Amino acid sequence: AEMLPTLGIATAMDASRTPADLSVMDESEINRRYEAAGATTAWELDLWGRVRSLSDQALAAYMALDETYIAARMSLVSEVASAWLTLRADRELLRLTEDTLAAQKSSYTLTTQLARTGNATQLDLRMAEIALRSAEINRAAYTRQLARDRNALELLLGQPLTPELSRRLNEAVTLTEGAIPTTLPGGLPSDLLVRRPDIRAAEYRLRGANARIGAARAAFFPTISLTGSAGTASASLSGLFEPGSGSWRFLPQITLPLFHGGALRADLDRAHVQKQIEIARYENVIQQAFRDVADGLAGQRTLNDQVQSEQRAVEASQIAYELAGLRFQEGVDDYLTLLDTHRMLYGAQQRLVRTRLMQQLNIINLYKALGGGWREYSEKKQG
C-alpha cells in the first residue's frame, strides 16, 4: 500500500474585525480569507529503497513460508511411503509367523505320536508345545501390529485403503528388494542440496534480513515526497475556480529524521543482529544438509552389505532346519536340536525383513536429504 498514491484535500479560513476607530473608512470592517490547497495526490519517491526494501522483506518472508509448505508436503510423501513399507514389512513378518505356527503344529503332532511309541520323551513333547504356544502369541502380536500400521497409513492418507491397494498388500509375499531403488547413481552433484526446502527457506530469510537492513539504513536519509497540488496561486476561495487562475505547483517537501531518541540507530543495530542470526542459521542448515546426506550414504553402503549377508544366513538356516528335521524323524537327534535350528531360521528370516525395511527407509531419508531425490540428475545424465 505504501507504493500506491494517496489523495487528500486541505482547506482553511480565517476572519478578522477592524474597529471603526481604527478603520480608515471610519466604520468597522470584517475581513474574511478563504484558502484551499485543492485535491492533493502524494506518493513517496523510494529513492533510498525504503519502501521497496520493506516490500522485498515481505516477499522473502512469504517465499520462506512457501518453502515450509513444500517441506511439509515432502515430509508427508516420505511418511506415506515409510508407512506403506512398514505395513508391507509387518505383513511379511505375520506371514513368517503363520508359516512358523503351521510348522510348530506339525512338529507338535509328530512329537505326540513319537512320545506314544516311546521314540520321544515327555520333555520333547513339552518343548514342542511351548514352541507352538509361542508361535500363537507371535501371530496375535503381529496381527495387532498390522492393524495399527494400517490405521497409521490411512490416517496419513486421510481415507481408507482402496480395494486395489488392499489387494496388492494381501498379494505381497515379501518385501522385495526392488520395492524402491536401493542404489544411487554415481557423481551426484552437491548442488542438488539447494533444492532442499529448508535451505531455500533459510536463503529467503537471509534475504529478508538484508532487506530490513536496507530499510533501516534508508531511514537515515531524507524521505522525499512529491506532492502535486491542483489549485491556483490565489488564496481566495472565491477565485479558486475562475478561468485563468489555475496553475500546477510542484513543491519538494523534505522530511529529515533528525530527532528520534536513538530509535533509528537501534533499528539498524537490531537489523544487523538479525542478519547475523540468519547467517548462523543458514550455515547450520547447510551443514545439517550435508550431514544428512553423509549419514544416509554411509547407512546405505552398510545396509546393502548386511542384506546380502542375511540372505545367505537365511539360506544356510533353511538347509540346517531341513537336515535337523530328517535326523529327528530318524531318531538320530532329539527335539531340542530341531527346535534350535527352527529358531535360527525364524530369527534369520525376521532379521532379513527388518534389514530390508531399514534399507528402503534409508533411501526415503536420502530422498528427503537430497531435496526430492535424484531423478532429474539421472535423466539429465542419461540424456
Secondary structure, DSSP 8 states (H G I E B T S, - for coil): -TTS-EEEEEEEEEEEEE-GGG-TTSS-EEEEEEEEEEEEEEEE--TTSHHHHHHHHHHHHHHHHHHHHHHHHHHHHHHHHHHHHHHHHHHHHHHHHHHHHHHHHHHHHHHHHHHHTTSS-HHHHHHHHHHHHHHHHHHHHHHHHHHHHHHHHHHHHTS---HHHHHHHHH--S--GGGS-----TT--GGGGGG-HHHHHHHHHHHHHHHHHHHHHHTTS-EEEEEEEEEES---GGGTTSTT-EEEEEEEEEE----STTHHHHHHHHHHHHHHHHHHHHHHHHHHHHHHHHHHHHHHHHHHHHHHHHHHHHHHHHHHHHHHHHHHHTTSS-HHHHHHHHHHHHHHHHHHHHHHHHHHHHHHHHHHHTTS-SHHHHHHHH-
